[in-house]
Amino acid sequence: FGAFVYCLNLSEIQIPDSIVTIGASAFEGCESLTEITIPAQISKIGVAAFADCTKLKNIYVDSDNQYFTSVNGILFSKICNNICSYYKNKRV
């Protein structure tokens, strides 16, 4: 399972620059998570990394990240222009 799976009191996280991958289901079920900051070094985000993060409103990505970007809180892959994650009530 993911590193912080169902960590119900986690409200925000700034991933350290030393991390390069966010694993599958890493933050799954973190119901209190409202924002996450992804550093430039992140090159891979696993399946369902933010699944069931029902209060997630903002995903910030370092502008120097070569693989991901965030537009209005929605996480996109720069490589194939796919939406990677967005919060439940967000219109895309």
Buried (B, 14 or more C-beta within 10 A) or exposed (E): EBEBBBBEEBEEBEBEEEBEEBBBBBBBBBBBBBBBBBBBBBEEBBEBBBBBBBEBBBBBBBEEBEBBBBEEBBBBEEEEEEEBBBBEEEEE
